[in-house]
């Protein structure tokens, strides 16, 4: 059984809101559909990032200073 949509108030920057309204009209979709899709994409990207971090947890780390030293030693900077 599908749960009914939840209502929430979101405050947009006026220019962003205008752009969303134009996109909604142009694509014949609602603002809610556009925002839901954007949030889904953002959450999926977060999940991919977390998975990548988990995959790389055992890799050695290098400090920023060591990275700069390595780049300089190899003539990259």
Long-range contacts (C-beta under 8 A, 24 or more apart in sequence): 5-32, 10-35
